Amino acid sequence: MERKNTCSAALISVAVATAVLVSGCSDQSLPYKNPTFGFFSKYTNATRGAPVLLNNVAWWKGLQDPVLDRLITLALARNLDLQIAKERVVAAKAARNAVPGATLLTSNAKYDVTGTDSTSPTRTGESSIGLNWMLDPYGARRNELRAAGARIEVADAEADAAQLLVLFNMANALVNLRHSQQVLAQSHTELARRQSTLSLTRKLETAASTTRLEITRARARVAELRSELPRQQASVVAGLNEIAVLAGLKPGGLPKDLMAALKRGGKQPQPSLSPDVGIPADLLRNRPDIRIAERSYYAAVADIGVARAALYPQLSLSGAITLNTLGSSSSSAEYFFGPAVTFPNLPAKPARARVSARYSAARQAHIGWKSTVLDAILEVENALVTYQAASTSLSAAHQANRLYRETLTLTRRVFERGEATLGDLIDAEQSVLDAERTLTDLRRQHALQFISLNVRLGAGHTAK
């Protein structure tokens, strides 16, 4: 008996000594350094002026369309894709909470009744409570929590990206709707103008001042324009349906007053000011895709710590108390308490390979971050060039439209005096229509490029 107790004491001493040795080992977590990028002080294609911090939280208000403001508010509250992105944040937080804790308390109880038809039943009961404390000298659990926390931030950034996409799609949808409505209105105006020309041509026919060929040509132009109206009307309806779905509603399900405001039409949204482009370094905090890439890199580094910790023994302290009851007269209690060391499997080659794979994943994540930053700068630089080009073209288109209208007025006057042919008048009318369509298209492009530039800058992701 004495020898048995001595052996038990020796085993406990060895286990405790091992525990002390393991607990003295170093944490296998890798220190994390935020990735850096050599930004310029300003964008290459930005307008002259001192660089300023980006502050375009509600940039869409620069389009001066109250209907758009209401649609944005509605979409941010009801858009289904945005709701899905927010639920992913909830799931990521749940995943972090699911990481096992350092301390685990277990308990169970059972009660049995056994017997036969010739013996009286025997009743037994058993209950136990146990405690397991997992020490973490190599940082496995700490790194799991770090990685899980980073993935919550990734999910948050993805929700911000989803919000930017909602802003982008809704603003684009309204700009496209107003463009379709403007094209339809221009077609109705042009139809009235062509019908007026046809009436004038018929009067001149009576006076023997025109030919049947010219009348037929005028009639064909009226019929041609009428054939375009159904397609243009369908484009307007499709735009209304798209806006409703972006707002999380079924087609035709928008509030009546909002639907009425959309159907009434309105001027094409135009930026009232140049966007504040800020400085390139703003992209690090404003672009959700860059934040996603950076936090993914952080999680990948934390995953290395988890894999490295698996190369070393795991230490735990555990204990349990069990109460046994037999019948109603006797009972007993059992207990145990002590340290435990679990050594890694041998050979260690698979575990070391997993560490190498985690290092590679971290390097890939770092390269991915740099690639994302470069792509973001490229997108902003190109968006700046395109926006400035649209602004310049729009100014020239206004002048061309005014001059073509003057030309049409003069041509109509000389045609009525018989000093110009019907072909001259038709050409002048067509030139006005082309100029109006060009101006309408450029207004649309100007607004779309304003929207695109702000989204490329990451502006609006914090709007509520």
C-alpha positions in Angstrom: 0.0 0.0 0.0 2.8 2.4 0.9 4.6 1.6 -2.4 1.4 2.3 -4.3 1.0 5.7 -2.6 4.7 6.5 -3.3 4.2 5.7 -7.0 1.1 7.9 -7.2 3.0 10.7 -5.5 5.8 10.4 -8.0 3.4 10.4 -11.0 1.8 13.6 -9.6 5.2 15.2 -9.1 6.1 14.4 -12.7 2.9 15.8 -14.1 3.2 19.0 -12.0 6.8 19.4 -13.1 5.7 18.9 -16.8 3.0 21.5 -16.2 5.4 24.0 -14.8 7.8 23.4 -17.7 5.1 23.8 -20.3 3.6 26.9 -18.7 7.0 28.5 -18.9 7.2 28.1 -22.7 6.7 31.1 -24.9 3.5 32.2 -26.7 3.6 31.2 -30.4 1.6 34.2 -31.5 3.2 36.3 -34.2 3.4 40.1 -33.7 1.2 41.9 -36.2 2.3 44.9 -38.0 -0.2 47.0 -40.0 0.6 46.8 -43.7 1.8 50.1 -45.2 1.6 51.6 -48.7 3.5 54.5 -50.2 0.7 56.8 -51.1 1.1 60.1 -52.9 0.0 63.2 -51.1 -2.8 63.7 -53.7 -4.4 62.1 -56.7 -2.7 62.6 -60.0 -5.8 63.7 -61.7 -7.3 65.7 -58.9 -8.1 69.4 -59.5 -5.7 71.9 -58.1 -5.9 72.8 -54.5 -4.7 71.8 -51.1 -5.5 68.1 -50.3 -8.3 67.8 -47.7 -9.8 64.9 -45.8 -12.7 63.2 -47.5 -16.1 64.2 -45.9 -18.8 63.1 -48.4 -21.0 61.2 -46.0 -24.2 62.1 -47.8 -22.8 62.8 -51.2 -26.0 62.0 -53.0 -27.5 65.3 -51.7 -25.2 67.0 -54.1 -27.5 65.8 -56.9 -30.3 68.1 -55.5 -33.1 65.6 -55.9 -35.4 65.3 -52.8 -37.0 62.2 -54.3 -33.5 60.5 -54.4 -33.0 61.5 -50.7 -36.2 59.7 -49.8 -35.3 56.6 -51.8 -31.9 56.4 -50.2 -33.5 56.5 -46.7 -36.0 53.8 -47.7 -33.4 51.6 -49.3 -31.0 51.8 -46.3 -33.9 50.6 -44.1 -35.3 47.9 -46.3 -32.9 46.6 -48.9 -32.7 42.9 -48.6 -29.0 42.5 -49.6 -28.1 44.9 -46.9 -30.1 43.0 -44.4 -28.3 39.8 -45.4 -24.9 41.5 -44.9 -25.9 42.7 -41.4 -27.0 39.1 -40.5 -23.5 37.9 -41.6 -22.1 40.2 -38.8 -24.4 38.5 -36.3 -23.2 35.1 -37.5 -19.5 36.2 -37.2 -20.1 37.3 -33.6 -21.7 34.0 -32.9 -18.7 32.2 -34.3 -16.4 34.1 -32.0 -18.6 33.3 -29.0 -18.5 29.6 -30.0 -14.7 29.5 -29.5 -14.3 27.2 -26.4 -13.4 28.9 -23.2 -10.4 28.2 -21.1 -12.7 26.7 -18.3 -15.3 24.1 -19.0 -17.8 23.0 -16.3 -19.6 19.7 -16.9 -22.4 18.0 -15.0 -24.7 15.0 -15.3 -27.1 13.0 -13.3 -28.9 9.7 -13.8 -31.3 7.5 -11.9 -32.0 3.8 -12.6 -34.5 1.3 -11.4 -33.6 -2.4 -12.2 -35.2 -5.7 -11.2 -36.9 -8.9 -12.3 -40.3 -10.4 -11.8 -38.9 -12.5 -8.9 -36.9 -9.8 -7.1 -37.6 -6.4 -5.7 -36.4 -3.4 -7.7 -33.0 -1.9 -7.0 -32.7 1.9 -7.3 -29.4 3.5 -8.0 -28.5 7.1 -8.6 -25.4 8.9 -9.8 -24.5 12.5 -10.2 -21.2 14.2 -11.0 -19.8 17.6 -11.6 -16.5 18.2 -13.3 -14.2 21.1 -14.1 -11.6 21.3 -16.9 -9.2 24.2 -17.1 -7.2 24.3 -20.4 -4.0 26.3 -20.0 -2.9 28.2 -23.1 0.8 28.8 -22.8 1.3 28.8 -26.6 -1.6 31.1 -27.4 -3.8 28.7 -29.4 -7.0 29.9 -27.9 -5.9 33.6 -27.9 -5.1 33.4 -31.6 -8.5 31.7 -32.3 -10.2 34.6 -30.6 -8.0 37.1 -32.5 -8.9 35.5 -35.8 -12.6 35.3 -34.9 -12.6 39.0 -33.9 -10.9 39.9 -37.2 -13.6 38.1 -39.1 -16.3 40.1 -37.3 -14.5 43.2 -38.6 -14.5 41.6 -42.0 -18.2 41.1 -41.8 -18.7 44.7 -40.6 -16.7 45.9 -43.6 -18.7 43.7 -45.9 -21.9 45.3 -44.5 -20.4 48.7 -45.3 -19.6 47.5 -48.9 -23.2 46.3 -49.2 -24.4 49.8 -48.1 -22.2 51.4 -50.7 -23.6 49.1 -53.4 -27.2 50.0 -52.3 -26.3 53.7 -52.6 -24.7 53.1 -56.0 -27.5 51.1 -57.4 -30.3 53.3 -56.1 -28.7 56.6 -57.3 -27.9 55.0 -60.7 -31.5 53.7 -60.9 -33.0 57.2 -60.4 -30.6 58.8 -62.8 -31.5 56.3 -65.4 -35.2 56.7 -64.7 -35.0 60.5 -65.1 -33.0 59.9 -68.3 -35.7 57.6 -69.7 -38.4 60.0 -68.8 -36.5 62.9 -70.4 -36.0 60.9 -73.6 -39.7 60.1 -73.7 -40.7 63.7 -73.1 -38.3 64.8 -75.9 -39.9 62.2 -78.2 -43.3 63.7 -77.5 -42.0 67.2 -78.2 -40.3 66.1 -81.4 -43.5 64.3 -82.5 -45.5 67.5 -82.1 -42.8 69.3 -84.1 -42.8 66.8 -86.9 -46.6 66.8 -87.0 -46.4 70.6 -87.3 -44.0 70.3 -90.2 -46.3 67.7 -91.9 -49.2 70.2 -91.6 -47.1 73.0 -93.0 -46.0 70.7 -95.9 -49.6 69.9 -96.7 -50.5 73.6 -96.8 -47.6 74.2 -99.2 -48.9 71.3 -101.3 -52.1 73.1 -101.7 -50.2 76.1 -102.9 -48.2 73.9 -105.2 -45.0 74.7 -103.4 -44.1 71.2 -102.4 -44.1 67.7 -103.8 -45.8 64.4 -102.9 -42.3 63.0 -102.1 -41.7 65.6 -99.5 -45.1 64.9 -97.9 -44.4 61.2 -97.8 -41.1 61.8 -96.2 -42.7 64.0 -93.5 -45.3 61.4 -92.8 -42.6 58.7 -92.5 -40.7 60.7 -89.9 -43.9 61.0 -87.8 -44.5 57.2 -88.0 -40.9 56.5 -87.2 -41.0 58.5 -84.0 -44.3 56.9 -83.0 -42.7 53.5 -83.3 -40.1 54.4 -80.7 -42.6 55.5 -78.0 -43.6 52.1 -76.7 -40.0 51.1 -76.1 -39.3 54.3 -74.3 -42.4 53.9 -72.2 -41.4 50.4 -71.3 -38.0 51.7 -70.2 -39.7 54.1 -67.7 -41.8 51.3 -66.2 -38.8 49.0 -65.9 -36.9 51.8 -64.1 -39.8 52.2 -61.6 -39.8 48.4 -61.0 -36.1 48.4 -60.4 -36.3 51.2 -57.8 -39.0 49.4 -55.9 -37.0 46.2 -55.7 -33.9 48.1 -54.6 -36.0 49.5 -51.8 -37.0 46.0 -50.7 -40.5 46.2 -52.1 -42.3 44.4 -54.9 -42.7 46.2 -58.2 -45.4 48.8 -57.8 -45.1 48.6 -54.0 -43.6 52.0 -53.3 -45.6 54.4 -51.1 -48.2 56.2 -53.2 -46.8 59.7 -52.7 -43.3 58.5 -53.6 -44.6 56.6 -56.7 -46.5 59.7 -57.8 -43.4 61.9 -57.4 -41.4 59.4 -59.5 -44.1 59.2 -62.2 -44.4 62.9 -62.5 -40.9 63.0 -63.7 -38.4 65.8 -63.0 -35.2 67.4 -64.2 -32.2 65.1 -64.5 -30.1 65.0 -61.4 -27.0 67.1 -61.8 -24.1 67.5 -59.3 -24.3 71.0 -57.7 -20.6 70.9 -56.7 -17.4 69.0 -57.4 -16.8 66.0 -55.2 -14.3 66.3 -52.3 -11.8 63.6 -53.4 -9.7 63.8 -50.2 -6.2 62.3 -50.2 -5.3 58.8 -51.3 -4.6 57.7 -47.7 -8.3 58.2 -47.0 -8.9 55.0 -48.9 -7.5 52.9 -46.0 -10.4 53.9 -43.7 -13.1 54.6 -46.3 -12.9 51.7 -48.7 -14.6 48.7 -47.2 -12.8 46.3 -49.6 -9.4 47.6 -48.3 -10.5 47.1 -44.7 -11.8 43.6 -45.6 -8.4 42.8 -47.1 -6.5 44.2 -44.1 -8.6 42.4 -41.5 -8.4 39.1 -43.5 -4.6 39.5 -43.4 -4.8 40.0 -39.6 -6.9 36.8 -39.3 -4.4 34.9 -41.5 -1.5 35.9 -39.2 -3.6 34.8 -36.1 -4.2 31.5 -37.8 -0.4 31.0 -38.0 -0.3 31.2 -34.2 -3.1 28.5 -33.9 -1.1 26.2 -36.2 2.2 26.8 -34.4 0.6 26.1 -31.0 -0.5 22.7 -32.3 3.2 21.7 -32.5 3.5 21.8 -28.7 2.0 19.8 -25.8 -1.4 20.9 -24.4 -1.7 21.3 -20.7 -5.0 21.1 -18.7 -6.1 20.8 -15.1 -9.2 18.8 -14.5 -11.2 17.3 -11.7 -14.6 15.7 -10.9 -16.7 14.6 -8.0 -19.2 11.8 -8.4 -21.8 10.8 -5.9 -23.3 7.2 -6.1 -26.4 6.1 -4.2 -27.4 2.5 -3.9 -30.9 2.0 -2.6 -31.8 4.2 0.4 -29.1 3.2 2.8 -25.7 3.4 1.2 -23.9 6.0 -0.8 -20.3 6.8 -1.8 -18.3 9.6 -3.3 -15.5 9.5 -5.8 -13.3 12.3 -6.9 -10.2 13.1 -8.9 -8.1 16.1 -9.6 -4.8 16.6 -11.4 -3.0 17.9 -14.4 -2.9 16.3 -17.8 -0.5 16.8 -20.7 -1.4 15.9 -24.3 1.5 15.6 -26.6 1.2 16.3 -30.3 1.0 13.3 -32.7 4.1 11.9 -34.2 5.4 12.2 -36.8 5.1 16.0 -36.8 5.4 16.5 -40.5 1.6 17.0 -41.2 1.4 19.6 -38.4 4.5 21.4 -39.7 3.0 21.4 -43.2 -0.2 23.0 -41.8 2.0 25.8 -40.3 3.7 26.3 -43.7 0.3 26.5 -45.4 -0.8 29.1 -42.9 2.3 31.2 -43.5 1.6 31.0 -47.3 -2.1 32.0 -46.7 -0.8 35.1 -44.7 1.6 36.0 -47.5 -1.2 35.7 -50.0 -3.5 37.9 -47.8 -0.8 40.5 -47.6 -0.3 40.6 -51.3 -4.0 40.6 -51.8 -4.2 43.7 -49.6 -1.6 45.5 -51.7 -3.4 44.5 -54.9 -6.7 45.8 -53.4 -5.1 49.2 -52.6 -3.6 49.5 -56.1 -7.0 48.6 -57.7 -8.7 51.2 -55.5 -6.2 54.0 -56.5 -6.7 53.0 -60.1 -10.4 53.1 -59.9 -10.4 56.6 -58.3 -7.9 58.0 -60.7 -9.9 56.7 -63.7 -13.1 57.9 -62.2 -11.6 61.4 -61.7 -10.6 61.5 -65.4 -14.0 60.3 -66.6 -15.9 62.7 -64.3 -13.8 65.7 -65.5 -14.3 64.6 -69.1 -18.0 64.4 -68.7 -18.1 67.9 -67.1 -16.2 69.4 -70.0 -18.3 67.6 -72.7 -21.5 68.7 -70.9 -20.5 72.4 -71.2 -19.9 72.0 -75.0 -23.1 70.1 -75.5 -25.1 73.0 -73.9 -23.6 75.4 -76.4 -24.3 73.0 -79.4 -27.9 72.5 -78.3 -28.5 76.3 -78.1 -26.9 76.8 -81.6 -28.9 74.0 -83.2 -32.1 75.5 -81.8 -31.3 78.9 -83.3 -30.6 77.1 -86.6 -34.0 75.4 -86.6 -35.8 78.7 -85.9 -34.1 80.4 -88.8 -34.6 77.5 -91.1 -38.3 77.4 -90.3 -38.7 81.0 -91.1 -37.0 80.8 -94.5 -38.8 77.6 -95.3 -42.2 79.4 -94.7 -41.0 82.1 -97.2 -40.1 79.4 -99.7 -36.4 80.1 -99.5 -35.4 76.7 -98.1 -36.4 73.1 -99.0 -38.3 70.7 -96.8 -35.1 68.6 -96.6 -33.4 71.6 -95.0 -36.1 71.9 -92.4 -36.0 68.1 -91.7 -32.3 68.2 -91.3 -32.5 71.1 -88.9 -35.2 69.3 -86.8 -33.1 66.1 -86.8 -30.0 68.1 -85.7 -32.0 69.6 -82.8 -33.2 66.2 -81.7 -29.7 64.7 -81.9 -28.3 67.7 -79.9 -31.1 67.2 -77.3 -30.4 63.5 -77.0 -26.7 64.1 -76.7 -27.2 66.7 -74.0 -29.6 64.3 -72.2 -27.1 61.5 -72.4 -24.2 63.6 -71.2 -26.3 64.8 -68.2 -26.9 61.2 -67.4 -23.2 60.4 -67.8 -22.2 63.3 -65.7 -24.4 62.3 -62.8 -23.4 58.6 -63.1 -19.7 59.5 -63.0 -20.3 61.7 -59.9 -22.0 58.7 -58.3 -19.2 56.3 -59.4 -16.5 58.6 -58.1 -18.0 59.0 -54.7 -18.5 55.2 -54.3 -15.0 54.5 -55.5 -13.8 56.9 -52.8 -15.8 54.9 -50.2 -17.9 57.9 -49.3 -21.3 57.2 -47.7 -20.5 53.9 -46.0 -21.2 55.4 -42.6 -24.5 57.1 -43.6 -27.6 56.0 -41.7 
